[in-house]
Amino acid sequence: MSKLVMGYWDCPVCGTKEIRGDVANCPSCGRARGDVQFYVKDYHEGQSLREEELSQFEQLDDEKAQSFSKNPDWYCSFCNSLNSDNAKFCNNCGSSREDSENNYFQMLQKKKEREAAEAAAQPQVSAPQAKRRSPMTVFLVILLAIIVFFVWMNGNKTSGDLTVTGLQWVRNINIEEYKEFSESGWIVPQDYETEITDSKLEIAGYTQVIDHYEDVEVPYTVEVYDHDEYTLEDQGNGTFEKVAHPVYKTEIRYKTEQRAVTRPEPQYATKYYYKIWRWTPSRDVTASGEDHNTSWPEVELGENEREGKRSEAYAFTVEHSKEKKGPETYTLAENEWMKVNVNDNIYITTNRLGAEPYISDEKGNKLVKLTRVTK
């Protein structure tokens, strides 16, 4: 059995279809085949077929295959008919092959180029489109909305119905004590008073070392031949050739490798046990009041004590005279707090985004920075 499959063609004159590739003239109208393209029934170009699927096509035996030229037909420039590559003269009009230049495939290429040029020359009629807003218009609308939103979010609200109803202050001194602690470590702190009480070798950590090797089966993949699939390629003479394409499959195989097995090896170091003395927060001494008479608390230090960090805070409370809101408490710097008195009427401006409030004039101009106390 040869590698050839019978092709077919359609008559462009009378429309007769599925004319065998070994027939040179239309059996219906007698017109010689010319501007035609060969095809195989129930097959599309590039389709892959298994060997058992080829049985649906007419496969040519060796004797039949030898009746076809091994080269594509040549195209007569005078009568536009196709002739076997073995023919020196046109079977339709008798013209010499030497007077014609193109073969079957060249004829098809020029036909495609001609059809493409004709399609490009046709006027393109586009459907009317709905009027669309320009991208710039849409952008400006979105930008304006964003600006309005941020202006509103950053907007300030000034409250002018506030009356100071109370003052508060607190001052604190933290008292530190010099205390002894028992600790251990791989090094002894140098910045403190210490006394080493013991030292010994202990496990400080582990490192992985090779203990032995063992054989393991390691999988790997390999591509191996599985079967052939076929495509049918136009020979330009009324036949198609079966072209084999190998198809591979992936197989998993195993190989033996030696793999190291590790074990943890302890690492020893000298660990120190020691006494250490540190200044440590011990207690607080606090003074507070509700007027401007501020003072630091009196401190009585015991043995091994000293004053540590000092802290202070100054606040006032306001209430709304018009809005039904609870009292609000704010803290501020001492020098500004000294200027605030009970029964003062003040303006406080707040921000919608949560920025820190401040004492302002009636127009919202910033005068003194505040921090609100939340309960």
C-alpha positions as semicolon CSV with decimal commas, in nm:
position;residue;x (nm);y (nm);z (nm)
1;M;0,000;0,000;0,000
2;S;0,136;0,343;-0,095
3;K;0,137;0,655;0,119
4;L;-0,120;0,828;-0,105
5;V;-0,488;0,899;-0,040
6;M;-0,736;0,997;-0,312
7;G;-0,828;1,364;-0,320
8;Y;-1,135;1,540;-0,459
9;W;-1,228;1,868;-0,625
10;D;-1,543;2,071;-0,695
11;C;-1,630;2,206;-1,039
12;P;-1,634;2,588;-1,025
13;V;-1,855;2,605;-1,338
14;C;-2,153;2,377;-1,272
15;G;-2,102;2,319;-0,899
16;T;-2,060;1,942;-0,914
17;K;-1,888;1,830;-0,593
18;E;-1,657;1,549;-0,483
19;I;-1,501;1,476;-0,821
20;R;-1,216;1,226;-0,783
21;G;-0,863;1,354;-0,811
22;D;-0,784;1,117;-1,100
23;V;-1,059;1,276;-1,313
24;A;-0,937;1,569;-1,524
25;N;-1,275;1,691;-1,657
26;C;-1,605;1,754;-1,478
27;P;-1,831;1,452;-1,545
28;S;-2,133;1,684;-1,551
29;C;-2,030;1,976;-1,774
30;G;-1,705;1,847;-1,924
31;R;-1,506;2,153;-1,815
32;A;-1,138;2,084;-1,747
33;R;-1,038;2,134;-1,388
34;G;-0,864;2,464;-1,342
35;D;-0,891;2,709;-1,052
36;V;-0,972;2,438;-0,799
37;Q;-0,833;2,327;-0,466
38;F;-0,806;1,959;-0,383
39;Y;-0,942;1,824;-0,055
40;V;-1,011;1,499;0,129
41;K;-1,369;1,429;0,231
42;D;-1,433;1,454;0,608
43;Y;-1,083;1,591;0,674
44;H;-0,962;1,943;0,752
45;E;-0,611;2,073;0,700
46;G;-0,373;1,996;0,988
47;Q;-0,601;1,737;1,149
48;S;-0,409;1,452;1,319
49;L;-0,532;1,096;1,266
50;R;-0,446;0,764;1,423
51;E;-0,353;0,483;1,186
52;E;-0,687;0,307;1,233
53;E;-0,871;0,625;1,133
54;L;-0,709;0,625;0,787
55;S;-0,930;0,336;0,677
56;Q;-1,218;0,578;0,614
57;F;-1,027;0,728;0,320
58;E;-0,952;0,575;-0,022
59;Q;-0,589;0,470;0,003
60;L;-0,412;0,403;-0,324
61;D;-0,222;0,084;-0,393
62;D;0,125;0,103;-0,545
63;E;0,003;0,052;-0,902
64;K;-0,257;0,329;-0,876
65;A;-0,010;0,562;-0,706
66;Q;0,235;0,525;-0,994
67;S;-0,023;0,668;-1,235
68;F;0,014;1,006;-1,062
69;S;0,312;1,231;-1,110
70;K;0,530;1,286;-0,805
71;N;0,515;1,662;-0,867
72;P;0,220;1,903;-0,857
73;D;0,013;1,970;-1,170
74;W;0,112;2,262;-1,390
75;Y;-0,132;2,540;-1,464
76;C;-0,200;2,636;-1,828
77;S;-0,177;3,012;-1,874
78;F;-0,402;3,002;-2,184
79;C;-0,707;2,797;-2,080
80;N;-0,659;2,800;-1,701
81;S;-0,665;2,423;-1,665
82;L;-0,449;2,187;-1,459
83;N;-0,234;1,923;-1,623
84;S;-0,024;1,635;-1,495
85;D;0,342;1,713;-1,444
86;N;0,413;1,432;-1,691
87;A;0,224;1,612;-1,973
88;K;0,429;1,837;-2,204
89;F;0,119;1,986;-2,366
90;C;-0,211;2,103;-2,219
91;N;-0,473;1,827;-2,241
92;N;-0,744;2,090;-2,283
93;C;-0,605;2,342;-2,537
94;G;-0,281;2,183;-2,655
95;S;-0,056;2,470;-2,547
96;S;0,305;2,389;-2,466
97;R;0,404;2,361;-2,103
98;E;0,701;2,585;-2,176
99;D;0,459;2,876;-2,228
100;S;0,318;2,843;-1,873
101;E;0,497;2,935;-1,551
102;N;0,282;2,837;-1,254
103;N;0,209;2,507;-1,090
104;Y;-0,088;2,414;-0,870
105;F;0,049;2,568;-0,551
106;Q;0,161;2,890;-0,721
107;M;-0,185;2,919;-0,877
108;L;-0,346;2,884;-0,532
109;Q;-0,115;3,149;-0,383
110;K;-0,193;3,401;-0,658
111;K;-0,563;3,327;-0,623
112;K;-0,547;3,401;-0,248
113;E;-0,354;3,724;-0,313
114;R;-0,609;3,831;-0,574
115;E;-0,904;3,761;-0,342
116;A;-0,732;3,951;-0,059
117;A;-0,672;4,252;-0,286
118;E;-1,036;4,251;-0,400
119;A;-1,157;4,234;-0,040
120;A;-0,930;4,524;0,058
121;A;-1,065;4,733;-0,232
122;Q;-1,424;4,697;-0,111
123;P;-1,546;5,005;0,082
124;Q;-1,577;4,936;0,452
125;V;-1,923;5,030;0,580
126;S;-1,922;5,051;0,957
127;A;-2,237;5,045;1,165
128;P;-2,329;5,375;1,327
129;Q;-2,196;5,394;1,680
130;A;-2,363;5,552;1,975
131;K;-2,207;5,879;2,078
132;R;-1,961;5,816;2,356
133;R;-1,818;6,049;2,609
134;S;-1,456;6,129;2,548
135;P;-1,207;5,971;2,792
136;M;-1,100;6,320;2,902
137;T;-1,459;6,411;3,000
138;V;-1,494;6,094;3,208
139;F;-1,156;6,158;3,371
140;L;-1,247;6,516;3,466
141;V;-1,580;6,406;3,619
142;I;-1,406;6,140;3,831
143;L;-1,129;6,383;3,932
144;L;-1,385;6,645;4,039
145;A;-1,570;6,388;4,251
146;I;-1,245;6,285;4,421
147;I;-1,152;6,647;4,495
148;V;-1,495;6,721;4,643
149;F;-1,473;6,409;4,860
150;F;-1,127;6,494;4,996
151;V;-1,223;6,856;5,059
152;W;-1,521;6,737;5,261
153;M;-1,315;6,474;5,448
154;N;-1,045;6,727;5,532
155;G;-1,300;6,986;5,634
156;N;-1,289;7,115;5,990
157;K;-1,575;7,162;6,232
158;T;-1,549;7,443;6,488
159;S;-1,759;7,426;6,804
160;G;-1,813;7,758;6,981
161;D;-2,062;7,659;7,252
162;L;-1,800;7,512;7,486
163;T;-1,751;7,611;7,850
164;V;-1,458;7,499;8,064
165;T;-1,601;7,314;8,365
166;G;-1,290;7,172;8,528
167;L;-0,910;7,164;8,544
168;Q;-0,694;6,862;8,619
169;W;-0,323;6,805;8,662
170;V;-0,108;6,511;8,772
171;R;0,265;6,478;8,835
172;N;0,439;6,147;8,894
173;I;0,787;6,038;9,004
174;N;0,886;5,676;8,954
175;I;1,103;5,533;9,233
176;E;1,366;5,276;9,135
177;E;1,519;5,013;9,365
178;Y;1,864;4,860;9,337
179;K;1,783;4,485;9,346
180;E;1,967;4,157;9,318
181;F;1,868;3,899;9,052
182;S;1,993;3,547;8,983
183;E;2,052;3,485;8,613
184;S;2,250;3,266;8,375
185;G;2,389;3,297;8,025
186;W;2,675;3,223;7,787
187;I;2,831;3,563;7,861
188;V;2,833;3,777;8,175
189;P;2,702;4,136;8,132
190;Q;2,983;4,389;8,170
191;D;2,774;4,702;8,236
192;Y;2,633;4,587;8,570
193;E;2,761;4,480;8,908
194;T;2,782;4,100;8,891
195;E;2,911;3,805;9,093
196;I;2,969;3,466;8,925
197;T;2,841;3,183;9,145
198;D;2,900;2,886;8,914
199;S;3,001;2,785;8,559
200;K;2,985;2,455;8,370
201;L;2,982;2,305;8,022
202;E;2,631;2,272;7,883
203;I;2,474;2,209;7,544
204;A;2,454;2,542;7,364
205;G;2,304;2,405;7,042
206;Y;2,320;2,133;6,779
207;T;2,476;2,093;6,435
208;Q;2,375;1,831;6,179
209;V;2,655;1,587;6,091
210;I;2,654;1,290;5,850
211;D;2,589;0,964;6,032
212;H;2,569;0,721;5,736
213;Y;2,446;0,681;5,380
214;E;2,145;0,486;5,257
215;D;2,015;0,381;4,914
216;V;1,695;0,550;4,800
217;E;1,486;0,507;4,484
218;V;1,457;0,841;4,305
219;P;1,189;0,885;4,036
220;Y;1,262;1,057;3,706
221;T;1,070;1,098;3,381
222;V;1,165;1,008;3,025
223;E;0,989;1,065;2,693
224;V;0,943;0,741;2,495
225;Y;0,788;0,667;2,156
226;D;0,421;0,564;2,181
227;H;0,264;0,571;1,833
228;D;0,240;0,761;1,506
229;E;-0,031;1,004;1,407
230;Y;-0,083;1,118;1,051
231;T;-0,170;1,432;0,860
232;L;-0,276;1,439;0,496
233;E;-0,076;1,684;0,287
234;D;-0,189;1,809;-0,054
235;Q;0,043;1,690;-0,335
236;G;-0,111;1,925;-0,590
237;N;-0,193;1,643;-0,830
238;G;-0,525;1,511;-0,699
239;T;-0,376;1,303;-0,418
240;F;-0,274;1,358;-0,056
241;E;0,026;1,199;0,115
242;K;0,006;1,037;0,457
243;V;0,277;1,203;0,669
244;A;0,366;1,027;0,994
245;H;0,435;1,227;1,311
246;P;0,571;1,038;1,613
247;V;0,381;1,085;1,940
248;Y;0,565;1,039;2,268
249;K;0,447;0,959;2,618
250;T;0,601;1,031;2,957
251;E;0,713;0,734;3,165
252;I;0,824;0,741;3,527
253;R;1,137;0,543;3,599
254;Y;1,349;0,498;3,908
255;K;1,718;0,506;3,982
256;T;1,911;0,425;4,298
257;E;2,102;0,705;4,466
258;Q;2,291;0,731;4,792
259;R;2,151;0,986;5,031
260;A;2,323;1,113;5,345
261;V;2,146;1,055;5,676
262;T;2,235;1,313;5,941
263;R;2,211;1,326;6,317
264;P;2,222;1,618;6,561
265;E;2,564;1,667;6,721
266;P;2,556;1,866;7,048
267;Q;2,780;2,171;7,075
268;Y;2,905;2,254;7,425
269;A;2,996;2,590;7,575
270;T;3,056;2,737;7,919
271;K;2,738;2,862;8,083
272;Y;2,768;3,112;8,367
273;Y;2,545;3,143;8,670
274;Y;2,570;3,478;8,842
275;K;2,412;3,741;9,063
276;I;2,341;4,078;8,905
277;W;2,223;4,407;9,055
278;R;2,001;4,643;8,855
279;W;1,799;4,960;8,910
280;T;1,437;4,846;8,867
281;P;1,108;5,044;8,876
282;S;0,962;4,984;9,220
283;R;0,682;5,233;9,302
284;D;0,527;5,567;9,202
285;V;0,479;5,885;9,402
286;T;0,199;6,101;9,261
287;A;0,055;6,448;9,318
288;S;-0,262;6,580;9,151
289;G;-0,510;6,863;9,171
290;E;-0,797;7,053;9,007
291;D;-0,656;7,405;9,004
292;H;-0,344;7,588;8,889
293;N;-0,150;7,519;9,212
294;T;0,080;7,254;9,070
295;S;0,370;7,094;9,257
296;W;0,586;6,787;9,251
297;P;0,519;6,526;9,520
298;E;0,753;6,498;9,817
299;V;0,971;6,189;9,798
300;E;1,115;5,987;10,085
301;L;1,378;5,747;9,957
302;G;1,455;5,425;10,137
303;E;1,776;5,225;10,132
304;N;1,889;5,133;9,777
305;E;1,630;5,367;9,621
306;R;1,657;5,659;9,379
307;E;1,431;5,884;9,178
308;G;1,360;5,761;8,827
309;K;1,157;5,901;8,541
310;R;0,926;6,198;8,598
311;S;0,601;6,248;8,406
312;E;0,326;6,511;8,407
313;A;-0,007;6,581;8,237
314;Y;-0,239;6,881;8,226
315;A;-0,603;6,870;8,118
316;F;-0,930;7,057;8,117
317;T;-1,292;6,950;8,070
318;V;-1,550;7,129;7,855
319;E;-1,925;7,089;7,812
320;H;-2,154;7,191;7,526
321;S;-2,417;7,450;7,612
322;K;-2,629;7,387;7,301
323;E;-2,565;7,035;7,175
324;K;-2,665;6,740;7,389
325;K;-2,320;6,589;7,425
326;G;-2,131;6,463;7,726
327;P;-1,826;6,638;7,870
328;E;-1,500;6,623;7,676
329;T;-1,149;6,624;7,823
330;Y;-0,837;6,751;7,647
331;T;-0,469;6,765;7,741
332;L;-0,220;7,033;7,637
333;A;0,118;7,182;7,726
334;E;0,157;7,324;8,079
335;N;0,225;7,682;7,967
336;E;-0,097;7,688;7,760
337;W;-0,296;7,504;8,028
338;M;-0,210;7,780;8,278
339;K;-0,402;8,025;8,054
340;V;-0,725;7,818;8,070
341;N;-0,969;7,893;8,351
342;V;-1,297;7,744;8,469
343;N;-1,602;7,912;8,304
344;D;-1,395;8,022;8,002
345;N;-1,584;8,003;7,672
346;I;-1,356;7,860;7,402
347;Y;-1,362;7,738;7,043
348;I;-1,233;7,390;6,958
349;T;-1,187;7,278;6,597
350;T;-1,188;6,909;6,501
351;N;-1,115;6,728;6,172
352;R;-1,328;6,458;6,008
353;L;-1,023;6,245;5,929
354;G;-0,927;6,229;6,295
355;A;-0,642;6,479;6,301
356;E;-0,562;6,624;6,643
357;P;-0,804;6,897;6,758
358;Y;-0,694;7,244;6,860
359;I;-0,815;7,558;7,034
360;S;-0,906;7,810;6,764
361;D;-1,068;8,145;6,711
362;E;-1,428;8,163;6,590
363;K;-1,309;8,130;6,228
364;G;-1,123;7,805;6,296
365;N;-0,770;7,947;6,293
366;K;-0,535;7,730;6,502
367;L;-0,418;7,873;6,835
368;V;-0,321;7,584;7,067
369;K;-0,264;7,215;6,991
370;L;-0,477;6,968;7,194
371;T;-0,504;6,594;7,253
372;R;-0,844;6,450;7,334
373;V;-0,864;6,204;7,623
374;T;-1,078;5,901;7,540
375;K;-1,246;5,705;7,815
